[in-house]
Amino acid sequence: MIRQRTLKSIVKATGVGLHGGRKVTLVLRPAAPDTGIVFHRVDLDPPLSLPADPYAVCDTRMCSGLEKDGEKVGTVEHLMSALAGLGIDNLHVDVDAPEIPILDGSSAPFVFLLQSAGIEEQSAAKKFLRVKKMVEYVEGDKWVRLEPYDGFRLSFSIVFNHPAIDSTSTRVTIDFAEHSYIRDVARARTFGFMQDVEFMRANGLALGGSLENAIVMDEYRVLNAEGLRYADEFVKHKVLDAIGDLYLCGHPLLAAYSAHKAGHALNNQVLRVLLEDETAWEIVSFEQPKLTPPAVTHQFGDALLAQA
């Protein structure tokens, strides 16, 4: 049986919020089966709980945020991506600020935290959201699509018309029947342009951004002295974001995702299109090994072995 997962122990980290620029303390705690991923704003009195929910997504300008009763938790996508990549279904996330810390701009530090705490299989079967028919969301020349697939595959293409990006691969396909989240996706960092910094900061964004937590470019080149971590790091970070955005539906997807020039907003919109058509999806579990798709066994077996 493919089982639900949580952490074995509590783990804590501190970092800077990308947009607010303030110190943030993050505590990850185990949760019971069928709890899902629940964020808690522990700096509020009383603390406010915000479950992962695509209908609670509020601010998709530069990140994915959740909102409830006028309060927010922003920049959840990198942590959500790591949770999806390691197959963690149930977790309490305590945070003492309106956003999750950016750490190094990828999901790799979150993967390290989760592996440090240890991953524990639970008694309940993992519940997958299986896409039964194609759905899509189109906005001008941008589009995103979900199609039936016995596993989880993501294909992404980007267009930025920037020499530093155009010199890398701008298309990628990650199929977790073959690829490893930790090896092939987790280290891809967020990226931005120097010329956009003043505008973003004037609008209260990227106040904590630096070369320590993002790939930064001027008009021609990457400014980070160490260069890129992957030859296709830009488009891989878009895949990393998409994995986190899609996991806000509350279950791992069995689907083929494809997108062109999409971002947080379109990822959220395609989830809503999917969920609002009850003929387009179903919840499934795999309690007998012979009925489990090989891609599912590969993906979630890998994630658990990787932390052993």
C-alpha positions in Angstrom: 0.0 0.0 0.0 1.2 3.5 -0.8 0.8 5.2 2.6 0.4 8.8 3.8 3.5 10.4 5.3 4.4 13.0 7.9 7.5 13.8 9.9 9.1 11.8 12.6 10.0 14.8 14.7 9.8 18.6 14.9 12.3 20.7 13.0 12.9 24.5 13.1 14.6 27.0 10.8 15.0 30.8 10.6 15.5 32.9 7.5 14.5 36.1 5.8 11.2 36.8 4.1 11.8 37.5 0.4 9.2 40.2 0.1 8.9 41.6 3.7 12.7 41.4 4.3 12.2 40.5 8.0 13.4 37.6 10.1 11.1 34.6 10.0 11.0 31.5 12.3 9.6 28.4 10.8 8.6 25.2 12.7 7.5 22.0 11.0 5.5 19.6 13.1 4.1 16.1 12.4 0.3 15.8 11.8 -2.2 13.0 12.0 -3.4 11.1 8.8 -5.8 13.1 6.7 -4.8 16.4 8.3 -3.2 17.8 5.1 -0.8 20.7 5.1 -1.9 23.4 7.5 -0.1 26.7 8.0 -0.4 28.5 11.4 0.3 32.2 11.9 1.6 31.9 15.5 2.4 35.6 15.7 -1.3 36.4 15.8 -3.4 36.3 19.0 -5.1 33.9 18.7 -3.0 32.0 16.2 -4.7 31.6 12.8 -4.8 28.3 10.8 -4.7 28.4 7.0 -5.0 25.0 5.4 -3.5 24.5 1.9 -6.4 25.2 -0.4 -6.4 26.5 -4.0 -9.4 28.7 -3.2 -7.5 30.5 -0.4 -4.7 31.6 -2.8 -4.7 35.4 -2.7 -1.6 37.1 -4.1 0.1 35.6 -7.2 2.2 38.6 -8.3 5.5 37.2 -7.3 4.6 34.1 -5.2 1.7 32.0 -4.0 0.1 33.1 -0.8 -2.9 31.9 1.3 -5.4 34.3 2.9 -8.0 33.9 5.6 -9.8 36.5 7.7 -7.6 39.2 6.1 -4.4 37.6 7.2 -1.9 36.0 4.9 1.0 33.5 4.6 3.0 34.2 1.5 5.7 32.5 -0.5 4.4 29.0 0.3 5.3 27.4 -3.1 8.9 26.3 -2.4 8.0 24.6 0.8 4.9 23.1 -0.8 7.1 21.9 -3.7 9.5 20.1 -1.3 6.5 18.5 0.5 5.2 17.2 -2.8 8.6 16.0 -3.9 9.1 14.0 -0.7 5.5 12.8 -0.6 4.6 14.4 2.7 0.8 14.5 3.1 0.3 15.8 6.6 2.1 18.6 8.4 1.7 21.6 10.7 3.7 24.6 9.6 4.1 27.3 12.3 5.4 30.6 11.0 5.7 33.9 12.9 5.4 36.3 10.0 3.2 36.8 6.9 5.5 34.7 4.7 7.6 31.6 4.6 11.4 32.3 4.6 13.0 32.3 1.2 16.3 30.6 2.4 18.4 30.1 -0.7 15.6 30.7 -3.2 15.1 27.0 -4.1 13.4 24.1 -2.3 16.7 22.3 -1.4 16.9 23.8 2.1 13.3 22.6 2.8 14.2 19.1 1.5 17.2 19.1 4.0 15.0 20.2 6.9 12.4 17.5 6.1 15.0 14.8 5.7 16.7 16.0 9.0 13.4 15.5 10.8 12.8 12.1 9.2 9.8 10.9 7.1 7.4 8.6 8.7 4.8 6.4 6.9 1.4 6.4 8.5 -1.4 3.8 8.7 -3.7 5.4 6.2 -3.5 5.0 2.4 -2.2 8.0 0.4 -5.0 9.8 -1.5 -4.2 10.9 -5.1 -6.2 13.3 -7.2 -6.4 11.6 -10.6 -7.2 13.7 -13.7 -9.7 11.9 -15.9 -10.0 14.4 -18.8 -8.0 17.3 -20.2 -8.6 20.8 -18.7 -6.8 24.0 -19.5 -6.6 27.7 -18.8 -5.5 30.2 -21.4 -4.7 33.8 -21.0 -3.4 35.5 -24.2 -0.3 33.6 -25.3 0.1 32.0 -21.9 -1.5 28.6 -21.2 -1.5 25.7 -18.8 -3.1 22.2 -19.2 -3.7 19.1 -17.1 -4.3 15.7 -18.9 -4.8 12.1 -17.7 -1.5 10.3 -17.0 -0.6 7.3 -14.8 2.1 9.2 -12.9 3.2 12.8 -12.6 4.9 14.5 -15.6 5.5 18.3 -16.0 6.5 20.0 -19.3 7.3 23.7 -19.3 8.5 26.3 -21.8 9.5 29.9 -21.1 10.2 33.0 -23.2 12.0 36.0 -21.6 14.0 37.4 -24.6 17.1 37.8 -22.3 20.5 36.7 -23.4 21.4 35.0 -20.1 18.1 33.0 -20.2 18.0 32.4 -23.9 21.5 30.9 -23.8 20.1 28.1 -21.6 17.5 25.5 -22.4 14.1 27.1 -22.2 12.1 23.9 -22.3 12.1 20.9 -20.0 10.1 17.8 -19.2 10.3 16.2 -15.8 8.7 12.8 -15.4 8.9 11.3 -12.0 8.7 7.8 -13.4 12.3 8.6 -14.5 13.6 11.7 -12.7 14.3 12.4 -9.1 12.8 15.5 -7.4 15.8 15.9 -5.1 18.4 15.5 -7.8 16.8 17.1 -10.8 14.5 19.9 -9.5 15.0 20.9 -5.8 18.1 23.1 -6.3 16.7 25.4 -9.0 16.5 28.9 -7.6 14.1 31.8 -8.2 15.4 34.5 -10.5 14.9 38.2 -11.2 16.3 41.3 -13.0 18.2 44.2 -11.5 16.0 46.7 -13.5 12.9 45.4 -11.8 14.2 45.7 -8.2 13.4 49.4 -7.7 9.8 48.9 -9.0 9.2 45.8 -6.8 10.6 47.5 -3.7 8.5 50.5 -4.3 5.5 48.1 -4.3 6.6 46.4 -1.1 8.1 43.3 -2.8 11.5 41.7 -2.8 12.7 43.7 0.2 14.7 40.6 1.3 16.0 39.6 -2.1 19.7 39.3 -2.7 22.3 37.2 -4.5 22.1 34.8 -1.6 18.5 33.8 -2.4 18.0 34.4 -6.1 19.6 34.3 -9.5 20.0 38.0 -10.3 20.6 39.3 -13.8 21.5 42.7 -15.3 20.6 43.4 -19.0 23.1 40.8 -20.3 24.3 38.3 -17.7 23.9 36.4 -14.5 25.5 38.4 -11.6 25.9 35.5 -9.2 29.6 34.6 -9.0 28.9 30.9 -8.8 26.8 30.9 -11.9 24.0 28.4 -12.5 23.3 25.1 -10.6 21.7 23.5 -13.6 22.2 24.3 -17.3 18.4 24.8 -17.5 17.9 26.2 -14.0 15.5 29.0 -15.1 12.9 26.7 -16.6 13.5 24.1 -13.9 12.6 26.7 -11.2 9.3 27.2 -13.0 8.7 23.5 -12.7 9.6 23.6 -9.0 7.0 26.4 -8.5 4.4 24.5 -10.5 4.8 21.4 -8.3 4.3 23.6 -5.2 1.3 25.5 -6.7 -0.4 22.3 -7.8 0.1 20.6 -4.4 -2.2 23.3 -2.9 -5.0 21.1 -4.1 -4.3 18.9 -1.1 -3.3 15.7 -2.8 -0.5 14.5 -5.1 -1.7 14.6 -8.7 -1.8 11.8 -11.2 -1.6 13.9 -14.3 0.5 15.3 -17.1 1.0 19.1 -16.7 2.1 21.3 -19.5 2.5 25.0 -19.6 3.9 27.9 -21.7 4.8 31.2 -20.1 2.7 30.3 -17.1 3.2 31.3 -13.4 1.5 31.1 -10.1 -1.7 32.7 -11.2 -2.3 30.3 -14.1 -1.3 27.3 -12.0 -4.0 28.3 -9.5 -6.6 28.9 -12.2 -6.1 25.5 -13.9 -6.6 23.9 -10.5 -9.9 25.7 -10.1 -11.0 24.8 -13.6 -10.2 21.1 -12.7 -11.9 21.0 -9.4 -15.0 22.8 -10.6 -15.6 20.0 -13.2 -16.5 17.0 -11.1 -16.3 14.7 -14.2 -12.6 15.7 -14.7 -11.1 14.1 -11.6 -11.4 11.5 -8.9 -9.7 10.6 -5.6 -7.9 7.2 -5.7 -5.7 5.2 -3.4 -3.5 2.2 -4.1 -3.7 -0.5 -1.4 -2.6 -3.5 -3.6 0.9 -3.4 -5.1 -0.2 -5.1 -8.3 -2.7 -2.3 -9.0 -0.2 0.5 -8.3 1.1 2.3 -11.4 4.9 1.7 -11.7 5.4 5.5 -12.0 3.8 6.0 -8.6 5.9 3.2 -7.0 9.0 4.8 -8.4 8.2 8.3 -7.4 7.2 7.7 -3.8 9.6 4.8 -3.2 12.4 7.1 -4.2 11.3 9.9 -1.9 11.3 7.7 1.2 14.6 5.9 0.3 16.3 9.2 -0.2 15.9 10.3 3.4 16.9 6.9 4.9 
